[in-house]
């Protein structure tokens, strides 16, 4: 699925959900193949919407996340 297709599907889904629940928070959860800029821009501009998407791992992402990941590991070990 490409960005335009994903966005078209998401818009249709949101329209139907909004008819039934106009003020409900919609949290979109998608894997990395849904992490298109157009999809994320749409969600960021829409009221009462948020998203969590996975990203494919790469060396830059690993480096940027290393400190946060290590802190999470320390907290996990501490709580065990």
Number of C-alpha atoms within 10 A of each C-alpha: 8 10 16 12 12 16 21 12 11 15 15 10 11 18 12 11 14 13 9 9 12 14 12 12 12 18 12 15 13 13 11 13 14 21 20 15 11 14 19 19 11 15 21 13 10 12 13 13 16 16 14 13 15 12 13 10 9 8 8 9 11 11 9 10 11 12 11 10 12 11 11 12 11 11 11 10 9 8 6 5
